Amino acid sequence: MSEFTKKTEKELATLLAEKRQALRDFRFALSGGKAKNMKEGAVAKKAIAQILTETNARAQASKVVTK
């Protein structure tokens, strides 16, 4: 997770979009029978969850500061 803490919000948003697209591509390949690496889906899901966790943590931190 430390790799995501050093990125800006804009970088996290673009990385999130890339990972979501990779997951879509994996699911499409899986249904078509073209998926070779079955672990790729789990890795993409984990990265998406880590990015969302970091984004939400930053949002919560900014709420606490502004109150």
C-alpha angles and dihedrals in degrees: 000000000000090000090064097047091065095055127090123242091257092052090049091051093052092045090050091052091049093050092047090051090049090052091049090050091049093051091048091050090047093055090046092050094242099111113117103173110053093186092063093083094053092048091051092049091050092050091049091051092049092050092048091047091053092046092050092046090054091048091051091047091053091049092054093049095049095050 
